[in-house]
Structure formats: structure tokens, C-alpha cells
Amino acid sequence: MDGNKHKLSRYLNGKILLLVAGSCILSCCRQQTQDPDENSALTEVRTPVTVTSVQYGPVKEVLTLNATATFLQNSYVKSNISGFVKEVRVKLGQNVQTGQVLFVLKTREAEAIGNAVNNLNPNFRFSGTNNIKANSSGFIAELSHQPGDYVQEGEPLAVISDARSFAFLMHVPYEDRRYVSIGARVEVLLPDSTRLPGTITGTMPTMDSVSQTQTYTIRVASTYSIPQNLVATVNIVKLDQSKAPTLPKGAILSNETLSDYWVMKLINDTTAVKVPIVKGVETRDRVEILSPAFSPDDKILLTGNYGLPDTAFVKVQN
């Protein structure tokens, strides 16, 4: 009886050993047939990215400033006699020319005597009237008197905005003065998209205390009248380079305070590293790279670069 129990125990132990051995063999086979790429995927995560490279091309930086149309000088029309205003031959805002009759005045003596002198002797041809003419061309900016008013000698009758003094006043921030020079040619852009060639002819010796801007005068050649206080724009070229290294804006990364900038550069097919940069001029879609000097063969991450660590494993996509 004991012999049979011993044989049964040996039989069961053999079966258990065979099962354990089979499990070990199967486990080894599974490990040997597992894909090597799956093993590497467990140890590193590759971010899908696209790449770009540095391009060389023209870069221009433009300073856009406002300019206001104005008349720098006003001409005052004054009475040269004491008497009454008999005629006013102009209207407010009317364009007048030099020598044009603006007012007809009649002395108070002639007003009092009337035609008595002419009745006595028609050869005198006494009228007692005096014509007041424009001493400059321009627009009537003010009218001080109407027919029937009595005026004293030397009293202002009207104000003419001198057309010869028309100019645009451009307001330049003090820190940008070095980009503006007297005699420089500029283009004045009106609100209706009209472009007028102009020349910077001078500057005012004072600064605006609030905006800290200095006023420059721009003379333009126009075939039609431009209303006073019209606001136009003037583009001043700050920088113009014919061949500058640039990258798309999407390739440029920065910190939250925009104090540091960098790009992610590929050093091999699967690894990208952080490279600090110094920016230059920015256009609508590209940024000039002042340093470091990248070569056209360098691959810079364009998409998928946001949030990557200093060294990252990537997978380049077409």
C-alpha cells in the first residue's frame, strides 16, 4: 500500500515539473519573438514634428507715423480806413487768389455826404469807396464782419490760410529721431489711399510734454486742395537688408515674459536640442535671426516643438 502511494507522488511531481518547464519555454519564446521597436517604444516617446530651415531674403523694418495737414501761416486782412462795410465778396472757406477784391468799404464822410459832391461837380467822380484785396492766396478761415458793419482803421476783416504755407506735421517719438533726416524723401498716404510724394523740410524746436514727440514738417506737391487737420500716415524705413537669415514665426519659442527666445534644432534623425537665439526684425510671417549663425542644412522644428524639453526624442514627418 505504501509503495503505491509513493509511486503516485512521484508521478504527480513529474507532471508539475513538466508544466513549469513548459511555461518557462513559452515565456522565453514570447520574449524572443517580441518586436524590437515595441521595446524601444516602452523606453522613449517620440513626438511627431515637421522641420524647416533658414532662408535668406530681403528684410525691411518700417516705422509708421501720423502726419496732420495744416497751414503754417495765416494772412490777416485789415481795414485801411474807418468806415462802413458796403460789400463782402467772399464766403467762409472760399479759395481766393492774391489781388482778389474781398471787401468794399465806404468812409464815414462819404456815407454822410452821399452824392452831394458829385452833384456839385461830376468831374470829381467821388465815391468814397475803397477796395480791400487779398494779399496772399489761400482759404478764408475767418470772416469778422458783414455788410453794414462799421470798422476802424486797422481792424481785422478776415483771415486767410496761406496756401504757400501748407504742409503736413509729422509727430516723431524722440527715440526714433535718428531715423528721420531733413531733406529725406517720404511718401504721405491719405485716408483715401492717395499717395503723395513729400520732402521733410524742417523741425520744430520743442517737444510735446505728454507724448514726448517732436514735430517735423513735410512739404507735398498736390494738384488739389487738401483740407486742414486731415490725418495721414508716413512710413519711415528703419532697416532695409537685402539678404538676411530668417525663420518662420512658428519655429520661434519663448518664455512667458518674452525675455528669452530659442528654437529646437535636430542633431540627428531622432533627437532635437534647445538652441537660444537673438531675434532681429519681424515681418508678417518671418523673423530675422541675428545669432547663432545657422546653415541652410540645419533642420529646425516647425510644428510639434511647443513644450518640448531641452533634449527631446522626435519623429520627423513629411
Phi, psi and omega per residue, in radians:
M1 nan -0.811 3.104
D2 -1.105 -0.574 3.139
G3 -1.156 -0.689 3.134
N4 -1.154 -0.712 3.107
K5 -1.088 -0.656 -3.134
H6 -1.172 -0.700 3.118
K7 -1.121 -0.739 3.136
L8 -1.086 -0.695 3.138
S9 -1.134 -0.711 3.128
R10 -1.153 -0.640 3.140
Y11 -1.129 -0.787 -3.129
L12 -1.158 -0.699 3.119
N13 -1.099 -0.618 3.112
G14 -1.147 -0.729 3.121
K15 -1.088 -0.739 -3.130
I16 -1.102 -0.700 3.126
L17 -1.124 -0.663 3.122
L18 -1.151 -0.700 3.115
L19 -1.127 -0.757 3.134
V20 -1.111 -0.746 3.132
A21 -1.116 -0.688 3.122
G22 -1.130 -0.691 3.122
S23 -1.116 -0.713 3.124
C24 -1.130 -0.685 -3.135
I25 -1.153 -0.744 3.121
L26 -1.101 -0.707 3.135
S27 -1.107 -0.708 3.132
C28 -1.167 -0.669 3.138
C29 -1.138 -0.699 3.122
R30 -1.113 -0.720 3.125
Q31 -1.135 -0.605 -3.122
Q32 -1.298 -0.545 -3.092
T33 -1.576 -0.045 -3.135
Q34 -1.210 2.476 -3.102
D35 -1.130 2.264 3.112
P36 -1.082 -0.564 -3.141
D37 -1.156 -0.587 3.107
E38 -1.184 -0.620 3.081
N39 -1.120 -0.743 -3.128
S40 -1.198 -0.535 3.125
A41 -1.159 -0.467 3.114
L42 -1.280 -0.447 -3.064
T43 -1.702 -0.394 -3.130
E44 -2.518 2.516 3.121
V45 -1.888 2.177 -3.113
R46 -1.804 2.192 3.133
T47 -1.538 2.235 3.090
P48 -1.229 2.282 -3.078
V49 -2.432 2.863 2.921
T50 -2.101 2.769 -3.028
V51 -2.195 2.826 3.059
T52 -2.488 -3.113 -3.140
S53 -2.497 2.895 -3.128
V54 -1.209 2.390 3.042
Q55 -2.074 2.578 3.132
Y56 -1.899 2.234 -3.122
G57 -2.915 3.121 -3.121
P58 -1.231 2.474 3.103
V59 -2.337 2.275 -3.142
K60 -2.306 2.304 3.070
E61 -1.955 2.192 -3.025
V62 -2.080 2.389 3.056
L63 -1.781 2.092 -3.122
T64 -1.755 2.144 -3.088
L65 -2.190 2.719 3.082
N66 -1.568 2.579 3.092
A67 -2.422 2.350 -3.061
T68 -1.932 2.290 3.117
A69 -1.295 2.374 -3.125
T70 -2.767 2.896 2.995
F71 -1.850 2.112 -3.060
L72 -1.307 -0.408 -3.098
Q73 -2.282 2.518 3.044
N74 -2.079 2.460 3.108
S75 -1.867 2.226 -3.082
Y76 -1.739 2.172 3.094
V77 -1.620 2.135 -3.061
K78 -2.147 2.721 3.100
S79 -1.328 2.405 3.102
N80 -1.790 0.064 3.074
I81 -2.472 2.930 2.969
S82 -1.734 2.154 -3.105
G83 3.099 -2.742 -3.049
F84 -1.925 2.556 3.075
V85 -1.427 1.979 -3.129
K86 -1.603 -0.659 -3.119
E87 -2.459 2.498 2.969
V88 -2.129 1.933 -3.004
R89 -1.724 0.213 3.113
V90 -2.304 2.891 3.080
K91 -2.172 2.813 3.127
L92 -1.100 2.259 -3.131
G93 1.547 -0.055 -3.117
Q94 -1.271 2.513 3.081
N95 -1.494 2.215 -3.095
V96 -2.163 2.782 3.134
Q97 -2.005 2.759 3.127
T98 -1.042 2.285 3.139
G99 1.585 -0.104 3.135
Q100 -1.267 2.399 3.131
V101 -1.274 2.184 -3.118
L102 -1.829 -0.750 -3.082
F103 -2.340 2.653 2.975
V104 -2.106 2.072 -3.118
L105 -1.910 2.700 3.089
K106 -2.311 2.248 -3.095
T107 -1.098 2.726 -3.136
R108 -1.197 -0.509 3.102
E109 -1.162 -0.775 3.118
A110 -1.136 -0.611 3.107
E111 -1.141 -0.621 -3.106
A112 -1.362 -0.728 -3.100
I113 -1.321 -0.591 -3.116
G114 1.236 -2.382 -3.119
N115 -1.695 0.291 -3.086
A116 -1.070 -0.689 -3.123
V117 -1.135 -0.787 -3.139
N118 -1.151 -0.551 3.103
N119 -1.191 -0.591 3.124
L120 -1.258 -0.766 -3.121
N121 -2.605 1.776 -3.114
P122 -1.100 -0.337 -3.137
N123 -1.151 -0.353 3.121
F124 -1.165 -0.563 -3.091
R125 0.850 0.834 -3.090
F126 -1.465 2.165 3.108
S127 -2.039 -0.515 -3.123
G128 1.264 0.164 3.140
T129 -1.727 2.750 -3.123
N130 -2.482 2.300 3.133
N131 -1.588 2.297 3.068
I132 -1.814 2.090 -3.052
K133 -1.881 2.766 3.098
A134 -1.277 2.314 3.118
N135 -1.671 0.060 3.073
S136 -2.800 2.819 3.082
S137 -1.554 2.587 3.139
G138 2.781 -2.671 -3.105
F139 -2.030 2.520 3.069
I140 -1.290 1.879 -3.108
A141 -1.563 -0.505 3.131
E142 -2.521 2.491 2.993
L143 -2.174 2.099 -3.021
S144 -1.691 -0.346 -3.040
H145 -2.438 2.736 3.119
Q146 -2.147 2.899 3.122
P147 -0.944 2.383 -3.135
G148 1.709 -0.253 3.137
D149 -1.263 2.555 3.038
Y150 -1.698 2.300 -3.098
V151 -2.217 2.622 3.059
Q152 -1.603 2.777 3.085
E153 -1.097 2.292 -3.121
G154 1.525 0.000 -3.122
E155 -1.373 2.376 3.140
P156 -1.135 2.374 3.087
L157 -1.870 -0.621 -3.108
A158 -2.777 2.885 3.072
V159 -2.181 2.232 3.116
I160 -1.906 2.197 3.010
S161 -1.358 1.997 -3.020
D162 -1.172 2.043 -3.112
A163 -1.113 -0.476 -3.137
R164 -1.220 -0.312 -3.113
S165 -1.718 0.147 -3.120
F166 -1.130 2.387 3.129
A167 -2.834 2.908 2.991
F168 -1.783 2.372 3.075
L169 -1.775 2.001 -3.105
M170 -1.751 2.296 -3.071
H171 -1.779 1.958 -3.017
V172 -1.928 2.166 3.025
P173 -1.016 2.527 -3.035
Y174 -1.047 -0.615 -3.100
E175 -1.242 -0.238 3.135
D176 -1.830 0.207 -3.114
R177 -1.066 -0.531 -3.074
R178 -1.185 -0.267 3.129
Y179 -1.585 -0.105 -3.084
V180 -1.989 2.261 -3.135
S181 -2.323 2.531 3.121
I182 -1.158 2.337 -3.116
G183 1.609 -0.097 -3.127
A184 -1.253 2.534 3.087
R185 -1.513 2.323 3.125
V186 -2.364 2.976 3.084
E187 -2.115 2.200 -3.128
V188 -1.719 2.131 -3.108
L189 -1.796 2.033 3.133
L190 -1.450 2.828 -3.123
P191 -1.038 -0.437 3.116
D192 -1.563 0.304 3.107
S193 1.293 0.143 3.044
T194 -1.243 2.359 -3.138
R195 -1.936 2.170 -3.119
L196 -2.042 2.225 3.046
P197 -1.240 2.424 -3.114
G198 -2.483 2.952 3.127
T199 -2.323 2.330 3.075
I200 -1.334 2.038 -2.991
T201 -1.867 -0.289 -3.110
G202 -3.110 -3.136 -3.132
T203 -2.493 2.671 3.085
M204 -1.494 2.530 -3.059
P205 -1.444 0.174 -3.098
T206 -2.143 2.804 3.100
M207 -2.001 2.577 3.004
D208 -1.298 2.163 -3.022
S209 -1.206 -0.432 -3.098
V210 -1.537 -0.961 -3.078
S211 -1.519 -0.199 -3.112
Q212 0.946 0.881 3.075
T213 -2.083 2.623 3.087
Q214 -1.927 2.475 -3.035
T215 -1.669 2.273 3.061
Y216 -2.031 2.533 3.125
T217 -1.710 2.410 3.116
I218 -2.166 2.133 3.073
R219 -1.637 2.355 3.139
V220 -2.174 2.720 3.060
A221 -1.838 1.914 -3.104
S222 -2.215 2.440 3.133
T223 -1.533 -0.051 3.132
Y224 -2.405 2.844 -3.084
S225 -1.338 2.444 3.110
I226 -1.962 2.259 -3.090
P227 -1.169 2.553 3.110
Q228 -1.169 2.563 3.134
N229 1.311 0.157 3.011
L230 -1.194 2.305 -3.113
V231 -1.729 2.104 3.097
A232 -2.020 3.098 3.103
T233 -2.152 2.594 3.129
V234 -2.274 2.286 3.114
N235 -1.749 2.119 3.111
I236 -1.883 2.167 -3.135
V237 -1.354 2.075 3.101
K238 -1.569 -0.655 -3.083
L239 -2.622 2.371 3.133
D240 -2.480 1.848 3.138
Q241 -2.028 2.386 -3.101
S242 -1.467 -0.420 -3.093
K243 -2.552 1.727 -3.112
A244 -2.252 2.490 3.110
P245 -1.306 2.256 -3.109
T246 -2.357 2.727 3.046
L247 -2.259 2.703 3.032
P248 -1.097 2.622 -3.126
K249 -1.056 -0.528 -3.132
G250 -1.145 -0.337 -3.141
A251 -1.461 -0.188 -3.062
I252 -1.648 2.255 3.103
L253 -2.027 2.735 -3.123
S254 -2.651 2.921 3.050
N255 -1.473 -3.129 -3.046
E256 -1.169 -0.534 -3.114
T257 -1.579 0.024 -3.137
L258 0.992 0.602 3.110
S259 -1.721 -0.405 3.135
D260 -2.214 2.469 -3.141
Y261 -2.277 2.598 3.133
W262 -2.747 2.950 3.021
V263 -2.263 2.847 3.053
M264 -1.839 2.064 -3.059
K265 -1.928 2.371 3.077
L266 -1.321 2.258 3.042
I267 -1.813 -0.279 2.971
N268 -2.700 -2.931 -3.039
D269 -1.198 -0.348 -3.017
T270 -2.228 -0.018 -3.028
T271 -2.217 2.318 3.088
A272 -2.138 2.478 -3.120
V273 -2.177 2.722 3.141
K274 -1.387 2.301 3.131
V275 -2.239 1.951 3.093
P276 -1.127 2.550 -3.124
I277 -2.329 2.881 2.996
V278 -2.066 2.133 -3.095
K279 -1.455 2.720 3.020
G280 -2.073 -2.201 -3.110
V281 -1.303 2.441 3.057
E282 -1.918 2.294 3.008
T283 -1.843 -2.877 -3.081
R284 -1.106 -0.664 -3.058
D285 -2.321 0.044 -3.110
R286 -2.372 2.798 -3.095
V287 -2.290 2.311 3.081
E288 -1.314 2.408 3.132
I289 -1.866 1.930 3.136
L290 -1.386 -0.674 3.088
S291 -2.758 2.632 -0.062
P292 -1.320 3.096 -3.138
A293 -1.542 1.821 3.084
F294 -1.494 2.609 3.052
S295 -1.682 2.772 3.112
P296 -1.065 -0.325 3.133
D297 -1.467 -0.237 3.137
D298 -1.208 2.397 3.136
K299 -1.794 2.132 -3.109
I300 -1.986 2.342 -3.138
L301 -1.163 2.341 3.140
L302 -1.860 -0.796 3.067
T303 -2.185 2.695 -3.092
G304 1.406 0.077 -3.074
N305 -1.516 -0.292 -3.044
Y306 -1.213 2.291 3.070
G307 1.422 0.067 3.128
L308 -1.270 2.573 3.071
P309 -1.256 3.141 -3.122
D310 -1.024 -0.621 3.050
T311 -2.228 2.165 -3.040
A312 -2.380 2.552 3.030
F313 -1.590 2.235 -3.028
V314 -2.286 2.875 3.053
K315 -2.231 1.971 -3.063
V316 -1.334 2.250 3.095
Q317 -1.913 2.667 3.109
N318 -1.325 nan nan
